[in-house]
Amino acid sequence: MNTVLLVNFFGPEMLVIFFAILLLFGGRKIPELMRGIGKGIREFNSARASVETELKEGMKDEKDSEK
């Protein structure tokens, strides 16, 4: 069901969205905007990974303390 929504979303709606972004930010700002988005995603994934690691270590420590 989600695949159908993605396929339908990549039609004329995406062209309108890309055109609006081009008008709002201009051709020179788009690469800068994409770099910022990429940096934000990398920071988010790094934070998520560190929290996941801490949780796994905490669960392992809890298991070890129960024995």
Secondary structure, 3 states (H helix, E strand, C coil): CHHHHHHHHCCHHHHHHHHHHHHHHHHHHHHHHHHHHHHHHHHHHHHHHHHHHHHHHHHHHHHHHHC
